[in-house]
């Protein structure tokens, strides 16, 4: 359980950093790259927390996709956010191509407009022990 608690604390710090980065006007490509990198790190922390919790629920979570599915089945990802989480996984994989300006802009827009509220709700659910 201490392992899960430490992972959740790391997740909360990563989430806070992403929130901090998006709270200020993003006016340069460097700022945008920082937000995208903070998104990647936060996403990684989320799926790893889901992965650590999955065995308690008897769910497989050997990959990021399975961990996200486990997070949804355990109630940490609301049903109406599941499609967004699938897009996050795809965007996490696309983020390595942020040297393409159109890709970086699209990923950034989804982070700010769609993914951050999903992160907020799932973190709230994790910290409160479920729905």
Backbone bond lengths (Angstrom), bond angles and torsions (degrees), N, CA, C in turn:
res aa  C-N    CA-C-N  psi(-1)  N-CA   C-N-CA  omega(-1)  CA-C   N-CA-C  phi
1 X - - - 1.452 - - 1.529 111.66 -
2 X 1.353 116.61 -33.77 1.461 120.10 177.91 1.521 110.24 -62.09
3 X 1.346 116.37 -34.39 1.458 121.58 178.62 1.531 110.64 -63.04
4 X 1.327 116.47 -42.58 1.469 121.36 178.25 1.525 109.91 -66.67
5 X 1.319 116.56 -42.58 1.459 121.07 -179.57 1.541 110.47 -60.82
6 X 1.337 116.98 -44.13 1.463 120.99 178.20 1.528 110.91 -64.00
7 X 1.331 116.92 -41.70 1.467 120.77 178.48 1.522 110.92 -63.71
8 X 1.324 116.92 -38.64 1.465 121.14 178.47 1.530 111.04 -67.74
9 X 1.320 117.27 -37.21 1.465 120.53 176.08 1.521 110.74 -65.33
10 X 1.337 117.75 -41.93 1.461 121.43 176.39 1.526 110.62 -61.80
11 X 1.319 116.13 -41.45 1.462 121.20 177.53 1.524 110.46 -61.03
12 X 1.320 117.04 -47.01 1.464 120.48 -178.87 1.531 110.95 -60.87
13 X 1.336 117.48 -38.61 1.472 120.34 177.66 1.531 110.94 -66.66
14 X 1.331 116.90 -43.10 1.466 120.12 178.99 1.530 110.38 -62.91
15 X 1.322 116.44 -43.12 1.465 121.43 178.74 1.525 110.36 -61.63
16 X 1.328 116.72 -44.31 1.471 120.49 -179.98 1.528 110.75 -61.34
17 X 1.318 116.69 -38.10 1.465 120.30 178.57 1.526 110.29 -65.22
18 X 1.330 117.58 -42.90 1.460 120.80 177.71 1.520 110.61 -62.37
19 X 1.314 116.76 -44.44 1.474 120.44 177.74 1.522 109.69 -59.86
20 X 1.317 116.65 -44.18 1.473 121.31 179.18 1.525 110.56 -60.13
21 X 1.328 116.88 -45.77 1.467 120.61 -178.69 1.525 112.37 -64.38
22 X 1.324 117.40 -31.34 1.469 119.67 -178.52 1.527 112.21 -89.71
23 X 1.330 117.35 -7.92 1.469 120.76 -179.17 1.520 111.80 -76.41
24 X 1.311 117.12 -22.85 1.456 121.87 -179.25 1.518 109.58 -98.79
25 X 1.316 117.53 153.28 1.468 118.48 175.69 1.533 110.44 -58.35
26 X 1.299 115.81 133.10 1.459 121.56 177.85 1.518 106.28 -96.09
27 X 1.329 114.93 104.02 1.461 118.51 -171.08 1.522 114.09 -114.31
28 X 1.333 117.58 -9.38 1.467 119.26 -179.94 1.524 109.45 -127.29
29 X 1.312 114.58 164.27 1.467 119.77 176.11 1.521 110.01 -64.98
30 X 1.327 117.46 -31.97 1.458 121.09 177.42 1.530 110.11 -64.45
31 X 1.346 116.64 -42.60 1.467 120.44 176.96 1.527 110.53 -60.02
32 X 1.320 115.46 -45.00 1.464 120.71 -179.30 1.529 110.36 -62.56
33 X 1.327 116.91 -42.70 1.462 120.88 178.70 1.529 110.28 -62.86
34 X 1.328 117.28 -36.67 1.465 120.78 177.63 1.519 111.74 -64.69
35 X 1.328 117.19 -40.89 1.464 121.12 177.98 1.528 109.61 -64.38
36 X 1.316 116.70 -44.01 1.466 120.43 -179.53 1.525 110.07 -63.58
37 X 1.316 117.85 -41.93 1.458 119.93 178.61 1.531 111.29 -66.05
38 X 1.332 117.01 -39.88 1.464 120.16 177.26 1.532 110.33 -64.24
39 X 1.326 117.37 -36.60 1.469 121.36 174.95 1.528 110.18 -60.95
40 X 1.328 116.46 -48.02 1.466 120.22 -179.12 1.526 110.53 -57.55
41 X 1.319 116.81 -46.83 1.452 120.92 -178.11 1.529 110.69 -65.17
42 X 1.335 117.16 -41.98 1.469 120.86 179.40 1.522 110.63 -64.49
43 X 1.318 116.84 -44.09 1.461 120.73 177.75 1.526 110.55 -58.59
44 X 1.331 117.28 -43.67 1.464 121.34 179.38 1.531 110.71 -60.81
45 X 1.304 116.07 -43.00 1.468 120.04 179.50 1.525 110.31 -63.14
46 X 1.337 117.97 -40.73 1.470 120.68 179.32 1.518 111.13 -61.07
47 X 1.325 117.56 -52.39 1.455 117.01 -174.19 1.518 111.04 -66.81
48 X 1.323 117.17 -30.30 1.469 118.97 178.39 1.532 111.78 -71.53
49 X 1.330 117.47 -33.73 1.468 119.55 173.82 1.519 109.45 -65.74
50 X 1.336 117.34 -46.17 1.468 120.08 176.97 1.523 110.34 -57.57
51 X 1.328 116.44 -40.29 1.466 121.14 -179.82 1.527 110.76 -62.85
52 X 1.308 117.71 -39.90 1.469 121.26 179.57 1.527 112.03 -69.37
53 X 1.334 117.39 -31.77 1.458 121.44 -178.81 1.530 112.82 -83.25
54 X 1.312 117.69 -24.65 1.466 122.38 -173.66 1.525 114.36 -57.51
55 X 1.334 120.03 -42.60 1.473 118.50 -178.57 1.526 113.17 -59.80
56 X 1.324 118.22 -33.91 1.465 121.08 177.74 1.527 111.38 -61.54
57 X 1.343 115.78 -29.54 1.462 121.00 179.52 1.526 111.52 -95.63
58 X 1.335 117.05 1.99 1.458 120.78 179.73 1.516 113.32 71.44
59 X 1.339 116.41 30.59 1.467 120.84 -176.47 1.528 110.89 -112.11
60 X 1.337 116.61 143.46 1.460 118.97 175.26 1.536 109.79 -74.33
61 X 1.317 115.86 145.61 1.471 119.76 178.82 1.522 109.60 -155.49
62 X 1.322 116.18 49.89 1.459 120.69 -176.57 1.523 113.41 -79.33
63 X 1.311 116.98 -17.75 1.460 121.17 -179.08 1.526 108.67 -128.52
64 X 1.322 117.05 165.18 1.470 118.50 175.91 1.532 112.43 -56.07
65 X 1.321 117.47 -41.77 1.470 120.58 -179.42 1.528 110.87 -62.49
66 X 1.320 117.21 -45.97 1.462 120.11 178.44 1.531 110.98 -64.95
67 X 1.324 117.27 -38.25 1.463 120.08 179.31 1.525 110.65 -64.35
68 X 1.331 117.73 -39.43 1.465 120.71 177.53 1.523 110.55 -65.71
69 X 1.328 116.31 -41.07 1.467 119.65 177.02 1.532 110.40 -62.86
70 X 1.321 116.45 -39.74 1.467 120.14 177.79 1.524 109.79 -64.82
71 X 1.338 117.12 -42.52 1.460 120.63 177.59 1.514 111.67 -57.73
72 X 1.312 116.46 -39.04 1.466 120.71 178.40 1.532 110.33 -68.92
73 X 1.318 117.17 -44.91 1.472 120.51 -178.97 1.527 111.84 -65.28
74 X 1.327 116.56 -29.83 1.467 120.28 178.91 1.527 112.25 -83.10
75 X 1.332 116.71 -5.37 1.462 120.67 176.79 1.517 115.26 91.71
76 X 1.324 117.63 8.43 1.465 120.32 -179.81 1.527 112.59 -86.08
77 X 1.313 116.39 -19.36 1.464 122.36 175.41 1.519 106.74 -115.05
78 X 1.332 117.80 111.54 1.466 119.63 179.61 1.523 111.27 -58.88
79 X 1.312 115.68 149.14 1.467 121.08 -178.98 1.533 111.46 -53.75
80 X 1.318 117.01 -43.12 1.465 119.48 -177.01 1.534 113.21 -75.46
81 X 1.330 118.34 -1.15 1.467 121.84 176.02 1.528 112.13 -105.87
82 X 1.316 117.95 -4.81 1.464 120.33 -172.66 1.525 112.94 -63.57
83 X 1.317 118.28 -37.39 1.469 119.95 177.76 1.532 110.51 -65.93
84 X 1.324 116.68 -38.63 1.470 120.44 178.30 1.528 110.29 -63.25
85 X 1.351 116.92 -40.51 1.458 119.78 178.79 1.531 110.68 -64.79
86 X 1.313 118.41 -35.22 1.470 120.77 176.35 1.531 109.82 -65.57
87 X 1.328 116.93 -39.55 1.469 120.27 176.64 1.537 110.43 -66.36
88 X 1.332 116.35 -36.14 1.472 119.49 177.40 1.521 110.78 -59.42
89 X 1.328 116.12 -43.84 1.462 119.97 179.53 1.530 109.97 -59.77
90 X 1.316 116.47 -44.57 1.467 120.26 178.33 1.530 110.42 -64.01
91 X 1.330 116.93 -41.96 1.462 120.11 -179.48 1.526 111.95 -69.72
92 X 1.313 117.00 -33.28 1.468 119.44 175.36 1.524 108.97 -60.22
93 X 1.321 117.05 -38.56 1.461 120.63 177.84 1.521 112.05 -72.91
94 X 1.330 117.04 -31.03 1.464 121.50 177.69 1.522 112.44 -75.43
95 X 1.309 117.12 -23.36 1.463 121.20 -172.18 1.523 112.33 -59.03
96 X 1.308 117.79 -24.05 1.463 119.61 177.41 1.530 111.53 -70.13
97 X 1.323 116.84 -8.66 1.460 121.55 179.58 1.527 111.80 -107.12
98 X 1.325 116.37 27.77 1.465 118.92 -176.54 1.519 112.95 -71.09
99 X 1.332 117.81 -3.70 1.461 120.06 172.47 1.520 110.20 -69.54
100 X 1.331 117.74 -16.32 1.463 121.49 170.89 1.524 106.24 -85.71
101 X 1.299 116.79 113.09 1.462 121.67 -173.52 1.522 113.03 -58.11
102 X 1.323 117.83 -39.89 1.461 119.80 -179.28 1.522 111.41 -65.86
103 X 1.338 117.33 -37.22 1.466 120.99 177.15 1.523 109.98 -66.43
104 X 1.324 116.56 -46.69 1.466 121.11 -179.92 1.524 110.82 -59.49
105 X 1.318 117.49 -43.91 1.469 120.61 -179.68 1.518 111.85 -63.97
106 X 1.319 116.98 -42.81 1.465 120.72 -179.28 1.526 110.78 -65.92
107 X 1.331 117.58 -44.49 1.463 121.23 179.26 1.525 109.65 -63.68
108 X 1.317 117.02 -45.36 1.466 120.96 179.09 1.529 111.05 -57.70
109 X 1.314 117.20 -46.48 1.472 120.80 -179.79 1.524 111.70 -60.21
110 X 1.342 116.84 -40.31 1.466 119.40 178.70 1.532 111.50 -69.40
111 X 1.310 117.11 -35.71 1.468 120.09 178.16 1.524 109.82 -59.57
112 X 1.314 115.84 -52.16 1.464 121.03 -175.39 1.529 111.51 -71.58
113 X 1.314 117.41 -42.55 1.451 120.50 -173.01 1.512 116.23 -86.84
114 X 1.326 116.92 -25.86 1.467 119.32 -172.71 1.528 113.26 -127.09
115 X 1.320 117.61 -45.34 1.460 120.11 -170.62 1.521 113.86 -77.31
116 X 1.312 117.04 -38.46 1.465 118.79 -178.22 1.530 112.09 -58.94
117 X 1.341 119.75 -44.47 1.472 118.49 175.80 1.533 113.10 -62.44
118 X 1.323 117.82 -33.01 1.471 120.39 176.34 1.523 110.13 -66.74
119 X 1.318 116.79 -43.68 1.467 120.51 176.08 1.525 110.66 -59.15
120 X 1.339 116.04 -45.55 1.467 120.53 -178.95 1.530 110.97 -56.00
121 X 1.322 116.54 -47.80 1.462 120.50 -176.67 1.526 111.61 -68.91
122 X 1.320 117.46 -42.39 1.464 119.15 -179.63 1.524 110.85 -67.44
123 X 1.311 118.40 -37.55 1.460 120.23 176.99 1.526 110.16 -65.01
124 X 1.314 116.77 -41.59 1.464 120.08 177.78 1.529 109.88 -58.73
125 X 1.328 116.28 -44.14 1.470 120.45 -179.71 1.533 111.66 -65.93
126 X 1.309 116.72 -40.37 1.456 119.61 177.80 1.528 111.33 -63.13
127 X 1.314 115.96 -44.02 1.471 119.87 -177.49 1.522 112.53 -70.11
128 X 1.340 116.71 -25.83 1.457 119.50 179.48 1.532 112.47 -96.14
129 X 1.334 116.29 -0.48 1.459 119.84 176.97 1.521 114.51 88.04
130 X 1.296 119.59 13.80 1.465 122.19 177.73 1.502 112.27 139.29
131 X 1.313 116.02 -162.45 1.462 121.64 -175.95 1.499 108.29 -59.96
